[in-house]
Amino acid sequence: MQVFSWLLVGAAVVAVLRIYFTVRKLRAQQRDDWDEKLVKNLRAQGGDPFSPYEVDFFFDLPDEAACEKVAALLRTRDYAIDFRRVDPDRGDRYTLHALKSVRVSVPEMQALTRELSALAVHHGGRYDGWATAGITRSAQR
């Protein structure tokens, strides 16, 4: 009877892990799909795939210290940075805006989204996406 109980517990753990990794994969796919959709919108508006564009990147970070760390790292990668405290009525957070001229292609933007998302999470925040040439990306929560 004890073996059966352990098998049941093991099966439950496997099921939970499978659900967790499936949800994680779907979230990553959704982010990639948003990047692809925005790049396609830019192309539909007459965007040149071979020209760099000024792209705005947005972050939600917990405090000024996190902003300073993220800003320092991004400045070494040629981003122009500004950040400010969010209106106190909306919370005790900071918003960071980074600007860089990049070639807007699906693989490049998907790679940047993964990189910047990891950077934001590492500093206790969230990457809110990017925008250029009149197209925007909604925040991912």
HURAQUI-V761724 format. One record per backbone hydrogen bond with DSSP energy under -0.5 kcal/mol. CO is the residue of the C=O (numbers start at 1). NH is the residue of the N-H. E is the energy in kcal/mol with one decimal. If there is no record, write none. Layout:
CO|NH|E  CO|NH|E
This chain:
1|5|-1.7  2|6|-2.1  3|7|-2.3  4|8|-2.1  5|9|-2.4  6|10|-2.7  7|11|-2.4  8|12|-2.1  9|13|-2.3  10|14|-2.3  11|15|-2.3  12|16|-2.4  13|17|-2.5  14|18|-2.4  15|19|-2.2  16|20|-2.6  17|21|-2.5  18|22|-2.0  19|23|-2.5  20|24|-2.3  21|25|-2.1  22|26|-2.2  23|27|-2.2  24|28|-2.0  25|29|-2.2  26|30|-2.2  27|31|-2.1  28|32|-2.2  29|33|-2.5  30|34|-2.1  31|35|-2.1  32|36|-2.4  33|37|-2.6  34|38|-2.5  35|39|-2.4  36|40|-2.4  37|41|-2.2  38|42|-2.3  39|43|-2.3  40|44|-2.4  41|45|-1.5  42|47|-2.4  43|46|-1.7  47|49|-0.6  48|51|-1.1  51|104|-0.6  53|55|-0.7  53|102|-2.6  55|100|-1.9  56|131|-1.9  57|98|-2.7  58|128|-3.0  58|129|-0.7  59|61|-0.5  59|96|-2.0  60|126|-2.8  61|94|-3.2  63|67|-1.8  64|68|-2.6  65|69|-2.1  66|70|-2.6  67|71|-3.1  68|72|-2.4  69|73|-2.0  70|74|-2.7  71|75|-2.6  72|76|-1.3  74|77|-1.1  74|79|-1.9  75|78|-1.7  80|99|-2.6  82|97|-3.3  84|95|-2.8  87|90|-2.8  88|91|-0.9  91|93|-0.7  93|86|-2.9  94|61|-3.0  95|84|-2.1  96|59|-2.4  97|82|-2.2  98|57|-3.1  99|80|-2.9  100|55|-2.9  100|102|-0.7  102|53|-3.2  102|104|-0.6  103|105|-1.1  105|109|-2.7  106|110|-2.5  107|111|-2.2  108|112|-2.3  109|113|-2.4  110|114|-2.2  111|115|-2.5  112|116|-3.2  113|117|-2.2  114|118|-2.0  115|119|-2.1  116|120|-2.3  117|121|-2.5  118|122|-2.4  119|123|-1.1  120|123|-0.6  120|125|-3.3  121|124|-1.9  126|60|-3.2  126|128|-0.5  129|58|-2.6  131|56|-2.8  132|135|-2.5  135|132|-1.3  139|141|-0.6
